Every structure is written in structure tokens, then in C-alpha cells.
Amino acid sequence: MNHIIHCKCVKCGRTYAPAADITICECGGILDVIYDYESIKTRFNKEVLARRDDPTMWRYRELLPIEEDTVPTGLQVGMSPLYEAQKIAEDLGVKRLYIKDDGVNPTASLKDRASAMAVTKAIEAGYDTIACSSTGNAASSLAGNAAKAGLKTYIFVPSRAPKGKIAQLMMFGANLTAVDGSYEETFELSKAAIDKYGWYNRNAAINPYLSEGKKTVAHEICEQLDFNAPDFVAVSVGDGCTIAGVYKGLYDMYRVGLIDRIPRIISVQAQGCCPINTAVMNGEDWRPQEENTYADSIAVGVPRNPDKAINAIKDSDGICVNVTDDEIREAQKYLAKNAGVFGEPAGVTATAGLMKLSREGKLPHDTTIVSIVTGNGLKDIDSAIRSVGEPIHCGNDLAEFEEKFGL
Amino acid sequence: MNHIIHCKCVKCGRTYAPAADITICECGGILDVIYDYESIKTRFNKEVLARRDDPTMWRYRELLPIEEDTVPTGLQVGMSPLYEAQKIAEDLGVKRLYIKDDGVNPTASLKDRASAMAVTKAIEAGYDTIACSSTGNAASSLAGNAAKAGLKTYIFVPSRAPKGKIAQLMMFGANLTAVDGSYEETFELSKAAIDKYGWYNRNAAINPYLSEGKKTVAHEICEQLDFNAPDFVAVSVGDGCTIAGVYKGLYDMYRVGLIDRIPRIISVQAQGCCPINTAVMNGEDWRPQEENTYADSIAVGVPRNPDKAINAIKDSDGICVNVTDDEIREAQKYLAKNAGVFGEPAGVTATAGLMKLSREGKLPHDTTIVSIVTGNGLKDIDSAIRSVGEPIHCGNDLAEFEEKFGL
């Protein structure tokens, strides 16, 4: 991988060679993959991309941490739609508003980008088994991508995990362990087993390549906008890996000269669980918080990637905004109705943040904004049922129908 | 639309001009859209397609019933992945087996192809409201595509419809009526309202353009296989519109010279509800049946498109096979585990049929087969939970974990 200089600890700056199964720094810090952009620029540009007919995240392979001859064997991830939403732009009072719908990925979330990368790196390194602990989309995307690639998986979830997500995992044939204990205990058991059996480790707190997969969402946004950088990219934030990936993807595109500036990132967290935004807003170190939000995919009181996330907000001159669960519910219905995109609660949180900023008069008018939907509403249909309430009932009687709809 | 000769009744042969809001023949028969293939051939070929970077079903617009200047405004539908599944090919004892995963469409089913077409035709004809009666994927795909395009929808479902599907519909802002009565009564009320208010009609039994949208799944299969026609295409069959579309798409590609023969279609129905297969197998007219299958999307005892469906099987020298609900459940787990594709029960029924034919020694070995997955497993998570059973529970104890997994 001569397009990569090294992996560098975001905490202490120590560097490492980019081995396929590298994990964290000696100091405990997470690593960042450092590319040789000057060299990449000589062979990667708009014309190369325009000729490439790969409709997946791997079309940006010059910017990805894989060997030149690696053939990814996971699912067909990425190149999700970017929809312009004029009605929403008008309502928010901005020039242009785009929705990036990552809920149409193969297992229905943005996490597929990280899992496809993990599976690819595991195979590069010669592993036949891959493991992680997670309660949600990371686990199901790993199970799906590994099934496609023919890898075995061991996945650890707390036994309180939602049954729907467990069913999706089990369908994919994962060796699933429901740990009777907290998430911390679940993580500990996964660590003990991974250490003993030497499986490939897909834990997001550990593996530096996962946000390198996620960053492709930002590559796509740039290409889909014909390399006109938007002014803002809004993203929901839980453990910090996704926002870190979004920033990295934008940074990549800027460094290879495909966009002329890095958009400002709008970091949206749930008011009931916002350790990263709190740290940035108060200019202090992050501190653990309670997990008081129904948006399960971002209910992360102890974020696993706080350093990269906080850097992403600061380095992009970003904006932080926190939203209530009611504001998330409102955004879910608003987005489905006005853009035809049905996101899970965490998936629509970025849009909820934009709605709040607009209400508070904090959204500059003459701007272009991209809002990322990170997961499909079908992932959490129980919440959706509670949000929409009961439909209008009617007998087979046209007069009754007309009266009920005021026709 | 000078690439269309006329619309022709499949029952009596009477022809009509292809108006955007045409419905059925005077005799009650459904219409088929007849193209001028000789003219289309002169401007539509492999090279034209290779240069086209539209990643949606509209890339085949020369073969679609839309005006030359029409710009579709629904969701980004189509160009779903076609995965080669070597392990499944080996298990089935065939040369090559491909899975076409249509569950990754925007509202998670193949029905998006029909709804995107309906929305486009409604706008062409100047309508601002579109209506249908349905219990499932047709309704949610209409609601989503119409929301994106800014059309109003009136959707009628029987009040017994699954709550999850109702929630998805309501999210998209559909004017939803839950009719306290049978499906027949629901259909009657929708018809009365559509007749009175003149809304665009997206009922599959009525609108000849819907299977023209669905047929793009077959166009894509041909293009994704580099125009080497497979020997068989397997598809699950309920009301008959999807299999009719699949045949039409293959026929199109044959008539414009992009494939050299029409693949044989394998029609798979649930044993508890198989009026179309029964008619073909017994060489008699179709008769209504009970709806005894848990695969709700194909539980259609009175199919709405029996003529086109039966013709598709006969004209392609097709094969009929019926599967039990247990065989569908087995196929769902097998497909997710071995291909990484999690389909809804009706969505995996085609694969269940292939497994059965293979077990019975009826699948020729030296063949290439495509199996279409018509909907995402997340659409029916309750069935999935019942199928996979309980996960293995464990404390935070490595020895206990090892014992339970035999490590």
C-alpha cells in the first residue's frame, strides 16, 4: 500500500506501518490512516472517476486503505442516492438542501461501509473469522457482509438488545452470543474471546480502518454534487465514528484537489445523550453521560471515538446542536412526507438538527446543505408505529369516507 | 410516444392509443403495451447503454412507456445488485446461480419499479393525486415515490393490515383509510372514490404501465450479465404482475437483439395459495383459491393479472413449482447465511422453489439461473423472529462461552 504513509495515533502522534490487522496505539489512542495525497493526485481525478463504472464505495479505491490487487467480496455497498429536496430547502430557508439516503445500503444502514471494509481487510490479512460486540447496525452489517464473503462471525450483544435486530443477525448465520449483563460486560467477553482465538476485530473503538470505509459517504456526496462542495454537511453523532469518517472523506477530497474547501460539519446529538457536543460547546474534555434517548443507534454515553469526532467538528469550524426525542419524531415524519425518505430515529436526527437551527434563525440562508440519513426506518418499526398513531377507519361507504377526509 | 404502436388487450386483442391514464379494455381484459422494436433497435444498443450513467431503471427509457422529454421525479429506483452465489450454485448442483436483490430499493421492494412508473405517468397526464388499494408493498412504494414527487396519495387498506406496513405508509404522509371490511370491500371503496374524484389509478389490475415498470428488473439482469441470457429466471408469484413484468423485460431484450433467446421462467408459488401454477400445471382456467401462506405479499387467491402471468410461463416454456411455508422459512435462512441477502418470506420464495427442484432432481446441472428477491426481510421482522428462535445466552464468562459454542 504505497499510497499510505503510515497510521498515526490521534492522541500521541506515534506512527505505525499500516498492517491489515493493526489496532490501537500503545498509548490507547485510535490511529488515523495518513495518505500520500501528492502521489494519489497524479492518478486520481475527475476524469478517472467519470470513466469508472463501479457503482459501489470501492470506486474511490485510490483513497482507501486496501492493496492494489484486493477484490472486495462483501455486499454491494455505497453509491446511495443524493436527493435534492426543494420543499425542505424552502421550509428551512436555505438555497439548496440534499438528503443522502444511506438507509438503502444492503443491510439498511451506513454501517455497511465500515463492515465491508472490515471484511475486506480481514480477508487481506488471511483471517477466516471476524468478531465484534454491538447492539445494532454494526453487528447486522458485519453479519451480512461476512455472510456474502464466506467469513465466519462471532457477535456479542447484550441480552436486552431489540429482538428485531437479533433476528436479522441470526438470519445471516452469525454465531451470536446474548450476554446476560451490561454492554461493558458484553464488550469484555468479546475482547477476551478475540484475544484468545485471534479473530479479526471489527470493534469500532479499536480498528482504524472502519472510519476509512465510512468516509466514502462524503466522497460520494462530493462526486454527486459534481465536486461543488456544499456549505454544510449535517450528521447525527453517537460513538463519533461516522462524523469522523465524514470529515475524513471531505478532507481527502480537498487534499486531492477535487473540492476547493472543506464544508462545515453540523454535529447533531440527542439532548438526552450528547457528550461530544457538550465537550465542544463548553470547550472542555468529554465526560460520560446517561443514555436518555429513544434513538438507539446514537444512544452512546461513552463514545468510542471522541477524539476524531471532536477534531472533525473543530477542524471544519463546525456547529453543534442537540435535539429532543420529540424533535426527532417530528423530523422523521417531516422527512418521509417531504422527501420520500423513511429513516430510523438516529437516521433522521441530522435533519432534526437543521430544523431546530432554522427555527432559531441560526442557519445562513444562502447556503447548500447535505443532510445524511444513516439508517432505514424499517430497522425500528415499533417506534414508527408509536409515532404515527392510528389510521382513519371507515366502512365501505363513500359518504363516510368523504366526511372523514373533508372531501 | 412514437416508439409505442398501441396498447393491446391480452384477452380480445382490441387496441388503444397509449394515453397516460388509460386503464382496461372494454371487455375487462388488461392491456399490454406494444413497442416498435425495429425502430427502437436503431437507437438503443449495448454501446448506448454503456455510455449511460443513469443508475436507475430509467436507463432503459427507449423501452419504457414515457414521453421523450419526461423527467421522472420519484425515488431512485432500480439497478439493484446482482450477486453471484457460488456456494448456492454448488449446493443446487448448477453451473452458476445469481441473486437479484430488489429488497434494496428505496422503499425496500420490487414494487418501487411499478410505483415510480405510476407516479411518472400520473405527472405526465397532469394529475396531482394518485390512489390505490393494497395491503402491502405496492401501497408503501406508492406513498414513498409520490411523497418524493410531491403528489398527494389516497391509499385504502383493509383494517386487518399489518401495523408495520401501516406505519410506513403513514410516515410518507399518505391519506390512509383503514377499511373495516374485507379486501374486496376495500377495493370497492377505492374504486368508488377514484371514479368520483378522478384520481390517477395505481391499481395493478387496472393500469397497464405498472408491469412496464417492473420489467426493468429483467432489463438489468440482462445488462448485468453482459447480455448473456441465463437459462432460467426464478420468481415468486402472487397476483401475477411481477412475473408478467419479468417476461416482458426479457422479451424486450430479445426483440431488440440484446439477448439471443428468452430464458425459461420458473414460477414459484406458495403451496397454500397457487392458483396460477395450478392452472398451468393442469392445463385449465385458473380458479380462486384460499390464501393459506404466511408469505403475505404472494397470498393472492384471486390474482389480478392471471392472463399475463400464465402467458409468461407458457411462452417461455417455463416451470411451475409450489413450496410449503416451512420450505420458505428454510430458504430465508439459507439465502441470508449463504448470500448475505435477507429477503421477506415472499421475497425468498423463488429460491425456495429452486431448492425444491434441486432436491427432486429437476434442475438441469449445466445451467445458469437468476433468482429474484422481491422484498427486504426488514418488511416482516415478526416472521423472522419466529423463524430464527432464541439466541444462545451466556454470562460474561469465557469458559461458559467456549462450552456453549464447542470451542
Interface residues (C-beta under 8 A of the other chain):
Chain A: D53 P55 G74 L75 Q76 M79 P81 Y83 K87 D101 V104 N105 P106 T107 A108 G144 N145 A146 A147 K148 A149 G150 Y154 V157 S159 K163 G164 I166 A167 Q168 M170 M171 F172 G173 N175 L176 T177 A178 V179 D180 G181 E185 T186 E188 L189 A192 A193 K196 Y197 Q332 K333 A336 K337 N338 A339 G340 V341 F342 N376 G377 L378 K379 I381 A384 I385 S387 V388 G389 P391 I392 H393 C394 G395 N396 D397 L398 F401 K404 F405 L407
Chain B: D53 P55 G74 L75 Q76 M79 P81 Y83 K87 D101 V104 N105 P106 T107 A108 G144 N145 A146 A147 K148 A149 G150 Y154 V157 S159 K163 G164 I166 A167 Q168 M170 M171 F172 G173 N175 L176 T177 A178 V179 D180 G181 E185 T186 E188 L189 A192 A193 K196 Y197 Q332 K333 A336 K337 N338 A339 G340 V341 F342 N376 G377 L378 K379 I381 A384 I385 S387 V388 G389 P391 I392 H393 C394 G395 N396 D397 L398 F401 K404 F405 L407
